[in-house]
């Protein structure tokens, strides 16, 4: 056996294996003997029929040759990979078989490779968190709204009222229903806080039990892209009209809405909580910025099969989400959307490619920085999770003890460690004297979205 390796620009190689005649002949004899045991051939004992009879019995030369190729490949392909020093990502695919000399030509995907470059030089500006007086006032207004006195009103609706309403919108011309709006807690008539711009003005003047047909023009920045700027025929049914009396923003409101005695104490608590919330948001955004910076700097190579595997997982998650959120089998959802599964798959491809690059960069950083997850850390996370379930702790622990669940926990902990290391590097907090750790191969690529 000898071989030739051609490097392809898809992070694959084309491996041409020239197989010795004795290997091929032995494979043919072995295949003929095995097939003759599986297929009853009149006039011959199982395992003793001549090759020509076996070929006729199994459906012809092409079927027989395919079995021979499989037998030869199982013998020579692993040896060729080993001798050529090829590190495959997954199974290769035989593209061609030649005779005289007998050659197997296979396309082999290579294990992804990542060069992080000078990643320790990455620096990003650290955002500062500031809570303004305006933001505190907005929170106080929200508290005020939550503590409004609501009373049934025996009169037409006015701005500021709370109305129970049902709205059905149909596309002009076709009569196709494209919108159904019925807020569970009612709708406050306020042009500055309405989900359907212009709806409050249409409802003002309507009384409980009244119906109205009208035209509503949706804005160009409406959430649903296909409805932006469209005119809808809407039918409006008002079931209840209630007035709202808002309390003053003072110590009494603080005592009613919180555990504090004064408005000043409530303001200070709001400032603290807003600061903590904004800091968490800023930290999450900074971590993603750091991840993007590391990914942009790195040189990442992977074969098409790597992305296809990520796409398989992503598509399955998407199917599960459709069943849970839409209550439809995926095939029915496709019919409603007028799409094919392949179209959805291609729509998900950019996400899969982004996740592929990010995940590979995170995996390589965890390796070069020597980041690992101990059994003690997994056990601590299991215990913390179980305690949240009170009386069901024992049941939850049994579930979390399963191998696949523990692997997911390990992966999540490793992801957090990797992102934390990226953040510290990007902030310049990792001192030169602080050891990064010995390179280690993580058990799985860190999870990333």
C-alpha positions as CSV (number, residue, x, y, z in Angstrom):
1,X,0.0,0.0,0.0
2,X,1.1,3.5,-0.8
3,X,-0.7,6.8,-0.7
4,X,-0.8,10.4,-1.8
5,X,-2.2,13.4,0.1
6,X,-3.6,16.5,-1.6
7,X,-4.5,19.4,0.7
8,X,-7.8,21.2,-0.2
9,X,-8.7,24.7,0.6
10,X,-11.8,23.5,2.5
11,X,-9.7,22.2,5.4
12,X,-9.9,18.7,4.0
13,X,-7.5,16.4,2.1
14,X,-7.9,14.1,-0.8
15,X,-6.3,10.8,0.1
16,X,-5.4,8.5,-2.7
17,X,-4.6,5.0,-1.5
18,X,-3.1,2.5,-3.9
19,X,-3.9,-1.0,-2.7
20,X,-1.8,-4.1,-3.2
21,X,-3.3,-6.7,-5.5
22,X,-3.2,-9.4,-2.8
23,X,-5.2,-7.3,-0.4
24,X,-7.9,-6.7,-3.1
25,X,-8.0,-10.4,-4.1
26,X,-8.3,-11.5,-0.5
27,X,-11.1,-9.0,0.0
28,X,-13.0,-10.4,-3.0
29,X,-12.7,-13.9,-1.8
30,X,-13.8,-13.0,1.7
31,X,-16.8,-11.0,0.5
32,X,-17.8,-13.9,-1.9
33,X,-17.6,-16.4,1.0
34,X,-19.6,-14.3,3.4
35,X,-22.3,-13.4,0.9
36,X,-22.6,-17.0,-0.1
37,X,-23.4,-17.8,3.5
38,X,-26.1,-15.1,3.6
39,X,-27.8,-15.7,0.2
40,X,-29.1,-19.2,-0.7
41,X,-27.7,-20.2,-4.0
42,X,-29.2,-23.4,-5.5
43,X,-26.7,-26.2,-6.1
44,X,-24.1,-24.9,-3.6
45,X,-23.6,-25.3,0.1
46,X,-23.5,-22.1,2.2
47,X,-20.1,-20.5,1.9
48,X,-18.9,-22.6,-1.0
49,X,-20.5,-21.0,-4.1
50,X,-18.1,-19.7,-6.8
51,X,-17.7,-16.0,-7.1
52,X,-19.5,-15.7,-10.4
53,X,-22.6,-17.3,-8.9
54,X,-22.5,-15.1,-5.8
55,X,-22.3,-12.0,-8.0
56,X,-25.4,-13.0,-9.9
57,X,-27.2,-13.9,-6.7
58,X,-26.6,-10.6,-4.9
59,X,-27.7,-8.4,-7.8
60,X,-24.7,-7.9,-10.1
61,X,-21.2,-6.7,-10.2
62,X,-21.9,-3.2,-8.8
63,X,-23.4,-4.6,-5.6
64,X,-20.5,-7.0,-5.2
65,X,-17.9,-4.4,-5.9
66,X,-19.4,-2.0,-3.3
67,X,-19.0,-4.8,-0.7
68,X,-15.4,-5.2,-1.7
69,X,-14.7,-1.5,-1.5
70,X,-16.1,-1.5,2.0
71,X,-14.0,-4.5,3.0
72,X,-10.8,-3.0,1.5
73,X,-11.4,0.5,3.0
74,X,-11.9,-1.0,6.5
75,X,-8.4,-2.6,6.2
76,X,-6.3,0.1,4.5
77,X,-8.0,3.5,5.3
78,X,-7.1,3.6,9.1
79,X,-3.5,2.5,8.2
80,X,-3.2,5.2,5.6
81,X,-4.5,7.9,8.0
82,X,-2.0,6.8,10.6
83,X,1.0,6.6,8.2
84,X,0.1,10.0,6.6
85,X,-0.3,11.7,10.0
86,X,-3.8,12.8,9.2
87,X,-6.0,14.0,12.1
88,X,-9.5,13.5,10.8
89,X,-12.5,15.4,12.2
90,X,-14.9,12.6,11.2
91,X,-15.4,9.8,8.7
92,X,-14.0,10.4,5.2
93,X,-16.0,9.8,2.1
94,X,-14.9,7.7,-0.8
95,X,-15.3,9.7,-4.0
96,X,-13.9,7.4,-6.5
97,X,-12.5,3.8,-7.0
98,X,-10.1,3.0,-9.7
99,X,-8.9,-0.3,-11.1
100,X,-5.4,-1.3,-12.4
101,X,-4.0,-0.3,-10.0
102,X,-6.7,-0.5,-7.5
103,X,-7.1,2.9,-5.8
104,X,-9.4,4.4,-3.2
105,X,-9.8,8.1,-3.5
106,X,-11.3,9.6,-0.3
107,X,-12.1,13.1,0.9
108,X,-11.2,13.5,4.5
109,X,-12.3,16.3,6.8
110,X,-9.6,17.5,9.1
111,X,-9.8,18.3,12.8
112,X,-10.4,22.1,13.2
113,X,-7.4,24.2,13.9
114,X,-7.2,27.5,15.7
115,X,-4.4,30.0,16.0
116,X,-5.3,32.6,18.7
117,X,-2.5,34.9,17.5
118,X,-1.4,37.5,20.1
119,X,-4.6,37.2,22.1
120,X,-3.0,38.5,25.3
121,X,-2.6,41.9,23.7
122,X,-6.3,42.4,23.3
123,X,-7.6,45.4,25.2
124,X,-11.1,46.8,25.2
125,X,-12.5,50.0,26.8
126,X,-14.3,49.1,30.0
127,X,-17.8,50.7,30.1
128,X,-18.8,52.7,33.1
129,X,-22.2,52.3,34.7
130,X,-24.2,55.4,35.6
131,X,-27.7,55.6,36.9
132,X,-29.4,58.9,36.1
133,X,-32.1,60.8,38.1
134,X,-34.3,60.4,35.0
135,X,-34.1,56.6,35.3
136,X,-35.0,56.7,39.0
137,X,-38.0,58.9,38.1
138,X,-39.1,56.4,35.5
139,X,-39.0,53.6,38.1
140,X,-41.0,55.7,40.5
141,X,-43.5,56.3,37.8
142,X,-43.8,52.6,37.2
143,X,-44.4,52.0,40.9
144,X,-47.0,54.8,40.8
145,X,-48.7,53.1,37.9
146,X,-48.6,49.7,39.7
147,X,-50.4,51.2,42.7
148,X,-53.0,53.1,40.8
149,X,-56.6,53.0,42.1
150,X,-58.7,51.4,39.4
151,X,-62.5,51.9,39.4
152,X,-65.2,50.8,37.0
153,X,-66.3,53.8,34.9
154,X,-69.8,54.1,33.5
155,X,-68.8,56.5,30.7
156,X,-66.9,56.5,27.4
157,X,-63.2,55.8,27.6
158,X,-60.7,58.7,28.0
159,X,-57.0,59.0,27.7
160,X,-55.4,57.4,30.8
161,X,-58.2,54.9,31.4
162,X,-57.7,51.2,31.6
163,X,-59.8,49.3,29.1
164,X,-60.4,45.6,28.4
165,X,-60.3,45.4,24.7
166,X,-60.1,42.9,21.8
167,X,-58.7,43.9,18.5
168,X,-58.6,41.9,15.3
169,X,-56.7,43.2,12.3
170,X,-57.1,42.1,8.7
171,X,-55.0,43.0,5.7
172,X,-56.8,45.5,3.5
173,X,-57.9,44.0,0.2
174,X,-57.4,40.3,1.0
175,X,-59.3,40.2,4.3
176,X,-56.5,37.9,5.7
177,X,-56.3,38.1,9.5
178,X,-52.8,39.1,10.4
179,X,-53.2,40.5,14.0
180,X,-55.1,39.6,17.1
181,X,-54.6,41.8,20.2
182,X,-56.2,41.2,23.6
183,X,-54.0,42.2,26.5
184,X,-54.7,40.0,29.6
185,X,-54.3,42.8,32.1
186,X,-56.1,45.4,29.9
187,X,-54.7,48.3,28.0
188,X,-53.9,51.8,29.3
189,X,-54.9,54.4,26.8
190,X,-51.7,56.3,26.4
191,X,-50.1,57.1,23.0
192,X,-46.6,56.9,24.5
193,X,-47.0,53.2,25.7
194,X,-49.3,51.5,23.2
195,X,-48.3,48.2,21.5
196,X,-50.3,49.3,18.4
197,X,-49.5,52.9,17.6
198,X,-52.7,54.9,17.0
199,X,-55.0,52.4,18.8
200,X,-55.6,54.6,21.9
201,X,-57.0,57.4,19.8
202,X,-59.4,55.0,18.1
203,X,-60.7,53.6,21.5
204,X,-61.2,57.0,23.1
205,X,-64.9,57.7,23.2
206,X,-66.0,54.1,23.1
207,X,-68.0,52.6,25.9
208,X,-68.1,49.1,27.4
209,X,-69.9,46.7,25.1
210,X,-69.3,48.9,22.0
211,X,-67.9,47.7,18.7
212,X,-66.1,49.8,16.1
213,X,-64.6,49.1,12.6
214,X,-61.7,51.4,11.7
215,X,-58.5,51.6,9.7
216,X,-55.2,51.5,11.5
217,X,-51.9,52.4,9.8
218,X,-48.9,50.7,11.3
219,X,-45.6,52.6,11.6
220,X,-42.6,51.9,9.4
221,X,-40.6,50.6,12.4
222,X,-43.3,48.1,13.6
223,X,-42.0,45.0,15.2
224,X,-43.4,42.6,12.6
225,X,-41.5,43.4,9.4
226,X,-44.1,42.2,7.0
227,X,-46.7,44.6,8.5
228,X,-44.5,47.7,8.6
229,X,-46.3,50.7,7.0
230,X,-49.4,48.6,6.2
231,X,-53.0,49.7,6.6
232,X,-55.2,47.2,8.4
233,X,-58.9,46.9,8.7
234,X,-59.4,46.6,12.5
235,X,-62.5,45.5,14.5
236,X,-62.4,46.8,18.1
237,X,-64.6,45.5,20.9
238,X,-64.4,47.2,24.3
239,X,-65.5,45.0,27.2
240,X,-64.8,47.3,30.2
241,X,-63.7,50.8,30.9
242,X,-62.0,51.7,34.2
243,X,-60.7,55.0,35.5
244,X,-57.2,55.2,37.1
245,X,-56.2,57.4,40.0
246,X,-52.4,57.7,40.4
247,X,-51.0,58.2,43.9
248,X,-48.6,61.0,44.6
249,X,-44.9,60.2,44.8
250,X,-44.2,60.7,48.5
251,X,-43.4,58.9,51.7
252,X,-46.8,57.3,51.7
253,X,-46.2,55.7,48.3
254,X,-42.9,54.4,49.6
255,X,-44.6,52.8,52.6
256,X,-47.3,51.3,50.4
257,X,-45.1,49.9,47.7
258,X,-42.0,48.9,49.7
259,X,-40.5,48.1,53.1
260,X,-39.1,51.6,53.4
261,X,-40.5,54.5,55.5
262,X,-39.4,57.4,53.3
263,X,-39.2,58.3,49.7
264,X,-35.5,59.0,50.1
265,X,-34.9,55.4,51.2
266,X,-36.9,54.1,48.3
267,X,-34.9,56.2,45.9
268,X,-31.6,55.0,47.3
269,X,-32.8,51.4,47.0
270,X,-33.9,52.0,43.4
271,X,-30.5,53.5,42.6
272,X,-28.7,50.5,44.1
273,X,-30.8,47.9,42.2
274,X,-30.6,49.8,38.9
275,X,-26.8,50.0,39.3
276,X,-26.6,46.3,39.9
277,X,-28.9,45.5,37.0
278,X,-27.0,47.8,34.6
279,X,-23.7,46.4,35.8
280,X,-24.8,42.8,35.0
281,X,-26.0,44.0,31.6
282,X,-22.7,45.8,31.0
283,X,-20.7,42.7,32.1
284,X,-22.6,40.4,29.8
285,X,-22.1,42.8,26.9
286,X,-18.5,43.3,27.6
287,X,-18.0,39.5,27.7
288,X,-19.6,39.1,24.3
289,X,-17.4,42.0,23.0
290,X,-14.3,40.2,24.3
291,X,-15.4,37.0,22.7
292,X,-15.9,38.7,19.4
293,X,-12.5,40.4,19.7
294,X,-10.8,37.1,20.4
295,X,-12.7,35.4,17.5
296,X,-11.9,38.2,15.0
297,X,-8.2,38.0,15.9
298,X,-7.9,34.3,15.7
299,X,-7.3,32.3,12.5
300,X,-9.8,29.5,12.5
301,X,-10.0,26.6,10.0
302,X,-12.6,23.8,10.0
303,X,-14.1,21.5,7.3
304,X,-17.7,21.9,6.0
305,X,-18.7,18.8,8.0
306,X,-18.1,20.7,11.2
307,X,-20.6,23.4,10.4
308,X,-23.1,20.8,9.1
309,X,-22.9,19.0,12.5
310,X,-23.6,22.3,14.3
311,X,-26.5,22.9,11.9
312,X,-28.0,19.5,12.7
313,X,-28.0,20.4,16.4
314,X,-29.3,23.9,15.7
315,X,-32.1,22.7,13.5
316,X,-33.2,20.1,16.0
317,X,-33.3,22.8,18.7
318,X,-35.4,24.9,16.3
319,X,-37.8,22.1,15.7
320,X,-38.2,21.5,19.4
321,X,-38.9,25.3,20.0
322,X,-41.6,25.3,17.2
323,X,-43.4,22.4,18.9
324,X,-43.2,24.0,22.3
325,X,-44.1,27.6,21.4
326,X,-46.3,27.2,18.4
327,X,-48.0,23.9,19.4
328,X,-47.5,22.5,15.9
329,X,-45.5,19.6,14.4
330,X,-42.6,21.1,12.5
331,X,-43.9,19.8,9.2
332,X,-47.2,21.6,9.7
333,X,-45.4,24.8,10.7
334,X,-43.4,24.6,7.5
335,X,-46.7,24.5,5.5
336,X,-48.0,27.5,7.4
337,X,-44.8,29.5,6.7
338,X,-44.6,28.3,3.1
339,X,-41.0,27.1,3.6
340,X,-39.0,23.9,3.2
341,X,-36.8,22.4,5.8
342,X,-33.8,23.1,3.6
343,X,-34.7,26.8,3.5
344,X,-34.9,26.9,7.3
345,X,-31.6,25.2,7.5
346,X,-29.9,27.7,5.2
347,X,-31.5,30.6,7.3
348,X,-29.8,29.1,10.4
349,X,-26.4,28.6,8.7
350,X,-25.0,32.1,9.6
351,X,-25.8,31.3,13.3
352,X,-24.1,27.9,13.0
353,X,-21.0,29.4,11.4
354,X,-20.8,32.1,14.1
355,X,-21.2,29.5,16.9
356,X,-18.6,27.3,15.2
357,X,-15.9,30.0,15.2
358,X,-16.7,31.2,18.7
359,X,-16.9,27.7,20.1
360,X,-13.5,26.7,18.6
361,X,-11.8,29.8,19.8
362,X,-13.2,29.2,23.3
363,X,-12.0,25.6,23.2
364,X,-8.5,26.6,22.2
365,X,-8.3,29.3,24.8
366,X,-9.4,26.8,27.5
367,X,-6.6,24.5,26.3
368,X,-3.7,27.0,26.1
369,X,-4.8,28.7,29.4
370,X,-5.1,25.3,31.1
371,X,-8.7,25.9,32.2
372,X,-10.4,22.7,33.5
373,X,-13.4,21.8,35.6
374,X,-13.0,19.6,38.6
375,X,-15.4,17.0,39.9
376,X,-15.8,19.1,43.1
377,X,-17.0,22.1,41.0
378,X,-19.5,19.9,39.2
379,X,-20.7,18.5,42.5
380,X,-21.1,22.0,44.0
381,X,-23.2,23.1,41.0
382,X,-25.4,20.0,41.2
383,X,-26.0,20.7,44.9
384,X,-26.7,24.4,44.3
385,X,-29.2,23.5,41.5
386,X,-30.9,20.8,43.6
387,X,-31.5,23.0,46.6
388,X,-33.6,25.3,44.4
389,X,-36.2,22.6,44.1
390,X,-37.0,22.1,47.8
391,X,-38.8,18.9,48.4
392,X,-37.8,17.6,44.9
393,X,-34.1,17.8,45.7
394,X,-33.5,14.0,45.7
395,X,-35.3,13.6,42.3
396,X,-33.3,16.5,40.8
397,X,-30.0,15.1,42.0
398,X,-30.7,11.8,40.3
399,X,-31.4,13.6,37.0
400,X,-28.2,15.7,37.4
401,X,-26.2,12.6,38.1
402,X,-26.7,11.3,34.6
403,X,-23.6,11.3,32.4
404,X,-25.0,13.6,29.7
405,X,-26.3,16.1,32.2
406,X,-23.0,16.2,34.1
407,X,-21.3,16.8,30.8
408,X,-23.5,19.8,30.1
409,X,-22.8,21.1,33.6
410,X,-19.1,20.7,33.0
411,X,-19.4,22.5,29.7
412,X,-21.3,25.4,31.2
413,X,-18.8,25.9,34.0
414,X,-15.9,25.7,31.5
415,X,-17.7,28.3,29.3
416,X,-18.0,30.7,32.3
417,X,-14.3,30.2,33.1
418,X,-13.2,30.9,29.5
419,X,-15.4,34.0,29.2
420,X,-14.1,35.3,32.5
421,X,-10.5,34.8,31.4
422,X,-11.2,36.6,28.1
423,X,-12.7,39.5,30.1
424,X,-9.8,39.7,32.4
425,X,-7.3,39.8,29.5
426,X,-9.4,42.4,27.7
427,X,-9.5,44.6,30.8
428,X,-5.7,44.1,31.4
429,X,-6.4,42.6,34.8
430,X,-4.3,39.4,34.2
431,X,-0.8,40.3,35.4
432,X,2.3,38.9,33.7
433,X,3.3,37.2,36.9
434,X,0.1,35.3,37.2
435,X,0.4,31.9,35.6
436,X,-2.1,30.9,32.9
437,X,-1.8,27.2,33.7
438,X,-0.6,24.3,31.7
439,X,-2.2,23.6,28.3
440,X,-4.9,21.0,28.6
441,X,-7.3,19.4,26.2
442,X,-10.9,20.1,27.4
443,X,-13.4,17.3,27.2
444,X,-15.8,19.4,25.1
445,X,-15.9,22.7,23.3
446,X,-17.4,25.4,25.6
447,X,-21.0,26.3,24.9
448,X,-21.7,29.6,23.3
449,X,-24.6,31.3,21.7
